[in-house]
Amino acid sequence: MKKEYKKICSWCGRAFTTNKIKRHFCYDCSPEQTVTESHLDDNLSELSSYNKSNGTNLSYGQYMALKRVGKI
């Protein structure tokens, strides 16, 4: 019998159950389906605006992590 894990999706924030401990996205939000080129362009322009207005120099990864946890 496989163990089930209750997780929170890193992308949409919904709770889901999985039998894979390393899964971070729910089955509706696989990263391959949600990341598109225009989405990336939007995030990069938001990052540039954020860095200019706040005097920071965040990388894309740092910005996305803060955005996902709700600090931005």
PDB file of N, CA, C and O in Angstrom:
ATOM      1  N   MET A   1       0.840  -1.187   0.000  1.00  0.00           N
ATOM      2  CA  MET A   1       0.000   0.000   0.000  1.00  0.00           C
ATOM      3  C   MET A   1       0.884   1.250   0.000  1.00  0.00           C
ATOM      4  O   MET A   1       1.747   1.408   0.864  1.00  0.00           O
ATOM      5  N   LYS A   2       0.663   2.130  -0.970  1.00  0.00           N
ATOM      6  CA  LYS A   2       1.451   3.345  -1.076  1.00  0.00           C
ATOM      7  C   LYS A   2       0.930   4.404  -0.114  1.00  0.00           C
ATOM      8  O   LYS A   2      -0.270   4.509   0.136  1.00  0.00           O
ATOM      9  N   LYS A   3       1.849   5.170   0.409  1.00  0.00           N
ATOM     10  CA  LYS A   3       1.482   6.248   1.310  1.00  0.00           C
ATOM     11  C   LYS A   3       0.994   7.436   0.487  1.00  0.00           C
ATOM     12  O   LYS A   3       1.556   7.742  -0.565  1.00  0.00           O
ATOM     13  N   GLU A   4      -0.048   8.101   0.967  1.00  0.00           N
ATOM     14  CA  GLU A   4      -0.566   9.289   0.293  1.00  0.00           C
ATOM     15  C   GLU A   4      -0.127  10.525   1.060  1.00  0.00           C
ATOM     16  O   GLU A   4      -0.107  10.543   2.291  1.00  0.00           O
ATOM     17  N   TYR A   5       0.224  11.558   0.300  1.00  0.00           N
ATOM     18  CA  TYR A   5       0.683  12.809   0.873  1.00  0.00           C
ATOM     19  C   TYR A   5      -0.294  13.912   0.523  1.00  0.00           C
ATOM     20  O   TYR A   5      -0.755  14.009  -0.615  1.00  0.00           O
ATOM     21  N   LYS A   6      -0.607  14.740   1.502  1.00  0.00           N
ATOM     22  CA  LYS A   6      -1.445  15.912   1.257  1.00  0.00           C
ATOM     23  C   LYS A   6      -0.522  17.087   1.024  1.00  0.00           C
ATOM     24  O   LYS A   6       0.335  17.390   1.855  1.00  0.00           O
ATOM     25  N   LYS A   7      -0.697  17.752  -0.114  1.00  0.00           N
ATOM     26  CA  LYS A   7       0.188  18.840  -0.510  1.00  0.00           C
ATOM     27  C   LYS A   7      -0.630  20.051  -0.912  1.00  0.00           C
ATOM     28  O   LYS A   7      -1.839  19.963  -1.122  1.00  0.00           O
ATOM     29  N   ILE A   8       0.050  21.183  -1.016  1.00  0.00           N
ATOM     30  CA  ILE A   8      -0.517  22.422  -1.541  1.00  0.00           C
ATOM     31  C   ILE A   8       0.215  22.718  -2.841  1.00  0.00           C
ATOM     32  O   ILE A   8       1.445  22.738  -2.871  1.00  0.00           O
ATOM     33  N   CYS A   9      -0.521  22.943  -3.901  1.00  0.00           N
ATOM     34  CA  CYS A   9       0.073  23.206  -5.208  1.00  0.00           C
ATOM     35  C   CYS A   9       0.881  24.500  -5.165  1.00  0.00           C
ATOM     36  O   CYS A   9       0.387  25.531  -4.709  1.00  0.00           O
ATOM     37  N   SER A  10       2.127  24.443  -5.642  1.00  0.00           N
ATOM     38  CA  SER A  10       2.998  25.616  -5.667  1.00  0.00           C
ATOM     39  C   SER A  10       2.542  26.646  -6.687  1.00  0.00           C
ATOM     40  O   SER A  10       2.936  27.809  -6.611  1.00  0.00           O
ATOM     41  N   TRP A  11       1.726  26.237  -7.627  1.00  0.00           N
ATOM     42  CA  TRP A  11       1.294  27.141  -8.690  1.00  0.00           C
ATOM     43  C   TRP A  11      -0.026  27.824  -8.356  1.00  0.00           C
ATOM     44  O   TRP A  11      -0.121  29.050  -8.386  1.00  0.00           O
ATOM     45  N   CYS A  12      -1.065  27.011  -8.032  1.00  0.00           N
ATOM     46  CA  CYS A  12      -2.398  27.595  -7.843  1.00  0.00           C
ATOM     47  C   CYS A  12      -2.820  27.693  -6.379  1.00  0.00           C
ATOM     48  O   CYS A  12      -3.774  28.404  -6.062  1.00  0.00           O
ATOM     49  N   GLY A  13      -2.126  26.991  -5.480  1.00  0.00           N
ATOM     50  CA  GLY A  13      -2.441  27.074  -4.058  1.00  0.00           C
ATOM     51  C   GLY A  13      -3.516  26.123  -3.574  1.00  0.00           C
ATOM     52  O   GLY A  13      -3.866  26.147  -2.394  1.00  0.00           O
ATOM     53  N   ARG A  14      -4.056  25.277  -4.462  1.00  0.00           N
ATOM     54  CA  ARG A  14      -5.091  24.330  -4.052  1.00  0.00           C
ATOM     55  C   ARG A  14      -4.474  23.106  -3.376  1.00  0.00           C
ATOM     56  O   ARG A  14      -3.347  22.719  -3.685  1.00  0.00           O
ATOM     57  N   ALA A  15      -5.212  22.509  -2.464  1.00  0.00           N
ATOM     58  CA  ALA A  15      -4.773  21.279  -1.806  1.00  0.00           C
ATOM     59  C   ALA A  15      -5.026  20.098  -2.744  1.00  0.00           C
ATOM     60  O   ALA A  15      -6.019  20.069  -3.470  1.00  0.00           O
ATOM     61  N   PHE A  16      -4.108  19.122  -2.715  1.00  0.00           N
ATOM     62  CA  PHE A  16      -4.281  17.915  -3.505  1.00  0.00           C
ATOM     63  C   PHE A  16      -3.584  16.753  -2.806  1.00  0.00           C
ATOM     64  O   PHE A  16      -2.751  16.959  -1.923  1.00  0.00           O
ATOM     65  N   THR A  17      -3.926  15.544  -3.202  1.00  0.00           N
ATOM     66  CA  THR A  17      -3.355  14.340  -2.626  1.00  0.00           C
ATOM     67  C   THR A  17      -2.564  13.608  -3.697  1.00  0.00           C
ATOM     68  O   THR A  17      -3.014  13.480  -4.835  1.00  0.00           O
ATOM     69  N   THR A  18      -1.385  13.129  -3.328  1.00  0.00           N
ATOM     70  CA  THR A  18      -0.534  12.407  -4.270  1.00  0.00           C
ATOM     71  C   THR A  18       0.193  11.285  -3.548  1.00  0.00           C
ATOM     72  O   THR A  18       0.291  11.282  -2.321  1.00  0.00           O
ATOM     73  N   ASN A  19       0.697  10.339  -4.313  1.00  0.00           N
ATOM     74  CA  ASN A  19       1.505   9.284  -3.709  1.00  0.00           C
ATOM     75  C   ASN A  19       2.997   9.520  -3.984  1.00  0.00           C
ATOM     76  O   ASN A  19       3.827   8.658  -3.697  1.00  0.00           O
ATOM     77  N   LYS A  20       3.329  10.674  -4.535  1.00  0.00           N
ATOM     78  CA  LYS A  20       4.718  11.031  -4.831  1.00  0.00           C
ATOM     79  C   LYS A  20       5.150  12.161  -3.915  1.00  0.00           C
ATOM     80  O   LYS A  20       4.570  13.246  -3.941  1.00  0.00           O
ATOM     81  N   ILE A  21       6.164  11.908  -3.110  1.00  0.00           N
ATOM     82  CA  ILE A  21       6.586  12.889  -2.110  1.00  0.00           C
ATOM     83  C   ILE A  21       7.196  14.142  -2.746  1.00  0.00           C
ATOM     84  O   ILE A  21       7.122  15.222  -2.160  1.00  0.00           O
ATOM     85  N   LYS A  22       7.795  14.017  -3.927  1.00  0.00           N
ATOM     86  CA  LYS A  22       8.464  15.162  -4.553  1.00  0.00           C
ATOM     87  C   LYS A  22       7.562  15.983  -5.456  1.00  0.00           C
ATOM     88  O   LYS A  22       8.031  16.952  -6.053  1.00  0.00           O
ATOM     89  N   ARG A  23       6.295  15.640  -5.581  1.00  0.00           N
ATOM     90  CA  ARG A  23       5.388  16.388  -6.457  1.00  0.00           C
ATOM     91  C   ARG A  23       5.008  17.708  -5.793  1.00  0.00           C
ATOM     92  O   ARG A  23       4.603  17.728  -4.631  1.00  0.00           O
ATOM     93  N   HIS A  24       5.140  18.816  -6.536  1.00  0.00           N
ATOM     94  CA  HIS A  24       4.843  20.140  -5.987  1.00  0.00           C
ATOM     95  C   HIS A  24       3.664  20.822  -6.669  1.00  0.00           C
ATOM     96  O   HIS A  24       3.203  21.868  -6.211  1.00  0.00           O
ATOM     97  N   PHE A  25       3.176  20.241  -7.755  1.00  0.00           N
ATOM     98  CA  PHE A  25       2.076  20.829  -8.506  1.00  0.00           C
ATOM     99  C   PHE A  25       0.908  19.850  -8.541  1.00  0.00           C
ATOM    100  O   PHE A  25       1.112  18.639  -8.635  1.00  0.00           O
ATOM    101  N   CYS A  26      -0.321  20.372  -8.465  1.00  0.00           N
ATOM    102  CA  CYS A  26      -1.488  19.500  -8.579  1.00  0.00           C
ATOM    103  C   CYS A  26      -1.563  18.973 -10.012  1.00  0.00           C
ATOM    104  O   CYS A  26      -0.826  19.427 -10.887  1.00  0.00           O
ATOM    105  N   TYR A  27      -2.435  18.037 -10.239  1.00  0.00           N
ATOM    106  CA  TYR A  27      -2.493  17.381 -11.546  1.00  0.00           C
ATOM    107  C   TYR A  27      -3.103  18.283 -12.615  1.00  0.00           C
ATOM    108  O   TYR A  27      -2.969  17.997 -13.805  1.00  0.00           O
ATOM    109  N   ASP A  28      -3.766  19.359 -12.218  1.00  0.00           N
ATOM    110  CA  ASP A  28      -4.299  20.321 -13.187  1.00  0.00           C
ATOM    111  C   ASP A  28      -3.257  21.354 -13.592  1.00  0.00           C
ATOM    112  O   ASP A  28      -3.406  21.994 -14.633  1.00  0.00           O
ATOM    113  N   CYS A  29      -2.212  21.531 -12.799  1.00  0.00           N
ATOM    114  CA  CYS A  29      -1.231  22.599 -13.006  1.00  0.00           C
ATOM    115  C   CYS A  29       0.168  22.066 -13.262  1.00  0.00           C
ATOM    116  O   CYS A  29       1.110  22.516 -12.611  1.00  0.00           O
ATOM    117  N   SER A  30       0.337  21.158 -14.152  1.00  0.00           N
ATOM    118  CA  SER A  30       1.709  20.724 -14.417  1.00  0.00           C
ATOM    119  C   SER A  30       2.449  21.877 -15.078  1.00  0.00           C
ATOM    120  O   SER A  30       1.874  22.560 -15.925  1.00  0.00           O
ATOM    121  N   PRO A  31       3.705  22.116 -14.720  1.00  0.00           N
ATOM    122  CA  PRO A  31       4.442  23.276 -15.230  1.00  0.00           C
ATOM    123  C   PRO A  31       4.507  23.328 -16.755  1.00  0.00           C
ATOM    124  O   PRO A  31       4.549  24.417 -17.328  1.00  0.00           O
ATOM    125  N   GLU A  32       4.516  22.182 -17.419  1.00  0.00           N
ATOM    126  CA  GLU A  32       4.585  22.171 -18.869  1.00  0.00           C
ATOM    127  C   GLU A  32       3.337  22.788 -19.495  1.00  0.00           C
ATOM    128  O   GLU A  32       3.413  23.370 -20.577  1.00  0.00           O
ATOM    129  N   GLN A  33       2.203  22.670 -18.836  1.00  0.00           N
ATOM    130  CA  GLN A  33       0.954  23.193 -19.379  1.00  0.00           C
ATOM    131  C   GLN A  33       0.765  24.672 -19.080  1.00  0.00           C
ATOM    132  O   GLN A  33       0.136  25.377 -19.869  1.00  0.00           O
ATOM    133  N   THR A  34       1.289  25.158 -17.972  1.00  0.00           N
ATOM    134  CA  THR A  34       0.973  26.513 -17.536  1.00  0.00           C
ATOM    135  C   THR A  34       1.985  27.559 -17.979  1.00  0.00           C
ATOM    136  O   THR A  34       1.624  28.729 -18.108  1.00  0.00           O
ATOM    137  N   VAL A  35       3.220  27.189 -18.213  1.00  0.00           N
ATOM    138  CA  VAL A  35       4.232  28.169 -18.592  1.00  0.00           C
ATOM    139  C   VAL A  35       4.255  28.302 -20.109  1.00  0.00           C
ATOM    140  O   VAL A  35       4.519  27.338 -20.828  1.00  0.00           O
ATOM    141  N   THR A  36       3.978  29.494 -20.576  1.00  0.00           N
ATOM    142  CA  THR A  36       4.042  29.773 -22.003  1.00  0.00           C
ATOM    143  C   THR A  36       4.994  30.932 -22.220  1.00  0.00           C
ATOM    144  O   THR A  36       5.384  31.610 -21.269  1.00  0.00           O
ATOM    145  N   GLU A  37       5.362  31.155 -23.447  1.00  0.00           N
ATOM    146  CA  GLU A  37       6.308  32.223 -23.735  1.00  0.00           C
ATOM    147  C   GLU A  37       5.746  33.587 -23.346  1.00  0.00           C
ATOM    148  O   GLU A  37       6.471  34.415 -22.796  1.00  0.00           O
ATOM    149  N   SER A  38       4.469  33.831 -23.622  1.00  0.00           N
ATOM    150  CA  SER A  38       3.891  35.127 -23.273  1.00  0.00           C
ATOM    151  C   SER A  38       3.805  35.289 -21.753  1.00  0.00           C
ATOM    152  O   SER A  38       3.969  36.393 -21.235  1.00  0.00           O
ATOM    153  N   HIS A  39       3.549  34.198 -21.050  1.00  0.00           N
ATOM    154  CA  HIS A  39       3.509  34.240 -19.590  1.00  0.00           C
ATOM    155  C   HIS A  39       4.886  34.609 -19.055  1.00  0.00           C
ATOM    156  O   HIS A  39       5.002  35.399 -18.117  1.00  0.00           O
ATOM    157  N   LEU A  40       5.916  34.046 -19.643  1.00  0.00           N
ATOM    158  CA  LEU A  40       7.281  34.360 -19.240  1.00  0.00           C
ATOM    159  C   LEU A  40       7.600  35.825 -19.511  1.00  0.00           C
ATOM    160  O   LEU A  40       8.201  36.502 -18.676  1.00  0.00           O
ATOM    161  N   ASP A  41       7.201  36.304 -20.665  1.00  0.00           N
ATOM    162  CA  ASP A  41       7.429  37.714 -20.998  1.00  0.00           C
ATOM    163  C   ASP A  41       6.724  38.635 -20.014  1.00  0.00           C
ATOM    164  O   ASP A  41       7.280  39.654 -19.603  1.00  0.00           O
ATOM    165  N   ASP A  42       5.490  38.277 -19.632  1.00  0.00           N
ATOM    166  CA  ASP A  42       4.740  39.084 -18.663  1.00  0.00           C
ATOM    167  C   ASP A  42       5.456  39.118 -17.322  1.00  0.00           C
ATOM    168  O   ASP A  42       5.584  40.175 -16.704  1.00  0.00           O
ATOM    169  N   ASN A  43       5.924  37.950 -16.873  1.00  0.00           N
ATOM    170  CA  ASN A  43       6.621  37.889 -15.593  1.00  0.00           C
ATOM    171  C   ASN A  43       7.926  38.679 -15.626  1.00  0.00           C
ATOM    172  O   ASN A  43       8.272  39.343 -14.649  1.00  0.00           O
ATOM    173  N   LEU A  44       8.645  38.615 -16.732  1.00  0.00           N
ATOM    174  CA  LEU A  44       9.898  39.357 -16.834  1.00  0.00           C
ATOM    175  C   LEU A  44       9.666  40.865 -16.828  1.00  0.00           C
ATOM    176  O   LEU A  44      10.446  41.615 -16.242  1.00  0.00           O
ATOM    177  N   SER A  45       8.598  41.302 -17.478  1.00  0.00           N
ATOM    178  CA  SER A  45       8.309  42.745 -17.455  1.00  0.00           C
ATOM    179  C   SER A  45       7.850  43.180 -16.061  1.00  0.00           C
ATOM    180  O   SER A  45       8.196  44.273 -15.613  1.00  0.00           O
ATOM    181  N   GLU A  46       7.073  42.334 -15.368  1.00  0.00           N
ATOM    182  CA  GLU A  46       6.678  42.639 -13.993  1.00  0.00           C
ATOM    183  C   GLU A  46       7.902  42.705 -13.084  1.00  0.00           C
ATOM    184  O   GLU A  46       8.001  43.581 -12.225  1.00  0.00           O
ATOM    185  N   LEU A  47       8.836  41.769 -13.282  1.00  0.00           N
ATOM    186  CA  LEU A  47      10.061  41.743 -12.484  1.00  0.00           C
ATOM    187  C   LEU A  47      10.874  43.006 -12.708  1.00  0.00           C
ATOM    188  O   LEU A  47      11.379  43.598 -11.754  1.00  0.00           O
ATOM    189  N   SER A  48      11.002  43.415 -13.941  1.00  0.00           N
ATOM    190  CA  SER A  48      11.758  44.624 -14.259  1.00  0.00           C
ATOM    191  C   SER A  48      11.121  45.848 -13.596  1.00  0.00           C
ATOM    192  O   SER A  48      11.819  46.684 -13.023  1.00  0.00           O
ATOM    193  N   SER A  49       9.808  45.944 -13.679  1.00  0.00           N
ATOM    194  CA  SER A  49       9.094  47.066 -13.041  1.00  0.00           C
ATOM    195  C   SER A  49       9.265  47.030 -11.531  1.00  0.00           C
ATOM    196  O   SER A  49       9.488  48.064 -10.900  1.00  0.00           O
ATOM    197  N   TYR A  50       9.159  45.834 -10.948  1.00  0.00           N
ATOM    198  CA  TYR A  50       9.297  45.682  -9.505  1.00  0.00           C
ATOM    199  C   TYR A  50      10.693  46.110  -9.055  1.00  0.00           C
ATOM    200  O   TYR A  50      10.843  46.858  -8.089  1.00  0.00           O
ATOM    201  N   ASN A  51      11.708  45.628  -9.767  1.00  0.00           N
ATOM    202  CA  ASN A  51      13.085  45.977  -9.400  1.00  0.00           C
ATOM    203  C   ASN A  51      13.327  47.480  -9.494  1.00  0.00           C
ATOM    204  O   ASN A  51      13.984  48.051  -8.623  1.00  0.00           O
ATOM    205  N   LYS A  52      12.807  48.131 -10.536  1.00  0.00           N
ATOM    206  CA  LYS A  52      13.000  49.576 -10.701  1.00  0.00           C
ATOM    207  C   LYS A  52      12.286  50.359  -9.615  1.00  0.00           C
ATOM    208  O   LYS A  52      12.857  51.291  -9.049  1.00  0.00           O
ATOM    209  N   SER A  53      11.040  49.992  -9.313  1.00  0.00           N
ATOM    210  CA  SER A  53      10.257  50.765  -8.349  1.00  0.00           C
ATOM    211  C   SER A  53      10.693  50.545  -6.907  1.00  0.00           C
ATOM    212  O   SER A  53      10.488  51.421  -6.067  1.00  0.00           O
ATOM    213  N   ASN A  54      11.294  49.390  -6.599  1.00  0.00           N
ATOM    214  CA  ASN A  54      11.689  49.097  -5.226  1.00  0.00           C
ATOM    215  C   ASN A  54      13.194  49.160  -4.993  1.00  0.00           C
ATOM    216  O   ASN A  54      13.658  48.930  -3.876  1.00  0.00           O
ATOM    217  N   GLY A  55      13.947  49.467  -6.024  1.00  0.00           N
ATOM    218  CA  GLY A  55      15.391  49.568  -5.865  1.00  0.00           C
ATOM    219  C   GLY A  55      16.054  48.242  -5.544  1.00  0.00           C
ATOM    220  O   GLY A  55      17.079  48.208  -4.863  1.00  0.00           O
ATOM    221  N   THR A  56      15.477  47.147  -6.029  1.00  0.00           N
ATOM    222  CA  THR A  56      16.034  45.822  -5.775  1.00  0.00           C
ATOM    223  C   THR A  56      16.660  45.270  -7.046  1.00  0.00           C
ATOM    224  O   THR A  56      16.560  45.870  -8.116  1.00  0.00           O
ATOM    225  N   ASN A  57      17.306  44.121  -6.910  1.00  0.00           N
ATOM    226  CA  ASN A  57      17.904  43.442  -8.050  1.00  0.00           C
ATOM    227  C   ASN A  57      17.598  41.948  -7.938  1.00  0.00           C
ATOM    228  O   ASN A  57      18.507  41.118  -7.962  1.00  0.00           O
ATOM    229  N   LEU A  58      16.300  41.611  -7.814  1.00  0.00           N
ATOM    230  CA  LEU A  58      15.907  40.216  -7.670  1.00  0.00           C
ATOM    231  C   LEU A  58      16.086  39.472  -8.979  1.00  0.00           C
ATOM    232  O   LEU A  58      15.887  40.031 -10.058  1.00  0.00           O
ATOM    233  N   SER A  59      16.465  38.196  -8.872  1.00  0.00           N
ATOM    234  CA  SER A  59      16.520  37.346 -10.059  1.00  0.00           C
ATOM    235  C   SER A  59      15.101  36.851 -10.343  1.00  0.00           C
ATOM    236  O   SER A  59      14.196  37.033  -9.529  1.00  0.00           O
ATOM    237  N   TYR A  60      14.920  36.227 -11.501  1.00  0.00           N
ATOM    238  CA  TYR A  60      13.616  35.687 -11.863  1.00  0.00           C
ATOM    239  C   TYR A  60      13.157  34.648 -10.833  1.00  0.00           C
ATOM    240  O   TYR A  60      11.996  34.654 -10.422  1.00  0.00           O
ATOM    241  N   GLY A  61      14.056  33.768 -10.422  1.00  0.00           N
ATOM    242  CA  GLY A  61      13.706  32.732  -9.446  1.00  0.00           C
ATOM    243  C   GLY A  61      13.314  33.305  -8.100  1.00  0.00           C
ATOM    244  O   GLY A  61      12.351  32.853  -7.481  1.00  0.00           O
ATOM    245  N   GLN A  62      14.063  34.303  -7.645  1.00  0.00           N
ATOM    246  CA  GLN A  62      13.735  34.942  -6.368  1.00  0.00           C
ATOM    247  C   GLN A  62      12.381  35.631  -6.444  1.00  0.00           C
ATOM    248  O   GLN A  62      11.573  35.529  -5.521  1.00  0.00           O
ATOM    249  N   TYR A  63      12.137  36.331  -7.545  1.00  0.00           N
ATOM    250  CA  TYR A  63      10.867  37.040  -7.726  1.00  0.00           C
ATOM    251  C   TYR A  63       9.691  36.069  -7.733  1.00  0.00           C
ATOM    252  O   TYR A  63       8.681  36.311  -7.071  1.00  0.00           O
ATOM    253  N   MET A  64       9.816  34.962  -8.484  1.00  0.00           N
ATOM    254  CA  MET A  64       8.717  34.004  -8.581  1.00  0.00           C
ATOM    255  C   MET A  64       8.460  33.325  -7.242  1.00  0.00           C
ATOM    256  O   MET A  64       7.309  33.069  -6.890  1.00  0.00           O
ATOM    257  N   ALA A  65       9.522  33.029  -6.488  1.00  0.00           N
ATOM    258  CA  ALA A  65       9.347  32.413  -5.177  1.00  0.00           C
ATOM    259  C   ALA A  65       8.592  33.347  -4.239  1.00  0.00           C
ATOM    260  O   ALA A  65       7.672  32.916  -3.544  1.00  0.00           O
ATOM    261  N   LEU A  66       8.971  34.617  -4.213  1.00  0.00           N
ATOM    262  CA  LEU A  66       8.280  35.588  -3.353  1.00  0.00           C
ATOM    263  C   LEU A  66       6.833  35.805  -3.810  1.00  0.00           C
ATOM    264  O   LEU A  66       5.937  35.993  -2.987  1.00  0.00           O
ATOM    265  N   LYS A  67       6.621  35.777  -5.097  1.00  0.00           N
ATOM    266  CA  LYS A  67       5.275  35.959  -5.642  1.00  0.00           C
ATOM    267  C   LYS A  67       4.371  34.779  -5.272  1.00  0.00           C
ATOM    268  O   LYS A  67       3.207  34.970  -4.920  1.00  0.00           O
ATOM    269  N   ARG A  68       4.911  33.568  -5.353  1.00  0.00           N
ATOM    270  CA  ARG A  68       4.115  32.370  -5.031  1.00  0.00           C
ATOM    271  C   ARG A  68       3.728  32.283  -3.564  1.00  0.00           C
ATOM    272  O   ARG A  68       2.650  31.788  -3.236  1.00  0.00           O
ATOM    273  N   VAL A  69       4.602  32.763  -2.671  1.00  0.00           N
ATOM    274  CA  VAL A  69       4.267  32.710  -1.248  1.00  0.00           C
ATOM    275  C   VAL A  69       3.473  33.938  -0.810  1.00  0.00           C
ATOM    276  O   VAL A  69       3.073  34.031   0.351  1.00  0.00           O
ATOM    277  N   GLY A  70       3.241  34.875  -1.719  1.00  0.00           N
ATOM    278  CA  GLY A  70       2.376  36.019  -1.422  1.00  0.00           C
ATOM    279  C   GLY A  70       3.078  37.210  -0.797  1.00  0.00           C
ATOM    280  O   GLY A  70       2.409  38.098  -0.269  1.00  0.00           O
ATOM    281  N   LYS A  71       4.381  37.260  -0.836  1.00  0.00           N
ATOM    282  CA  LYS A  71       5.086  38.398  -0.275  1.00  0.00           C
ATOM    283  C   LYS A  71       5.190  39.553  -1.265  1.00  0.00           C
ATOM    284  O   LYS A  71       5.578  40.661  -0.894  1.00  0.00           O
ATOM    285  N   ILE A  72       4.848  39.298  -2.507  1.00  0.00           N
ATOM    286  CA  ILE A  72       4.839  40.344  -3.525  1.00  0.00           C
ATOM    287  C   ILE A  72       3.435  40.410  -4.091  1.00  0.00           C
ATOM    288  O   ILE A  72       3.164  41.222  -4.975  1.00  0.00           O
TER     289      ILE A  72
END
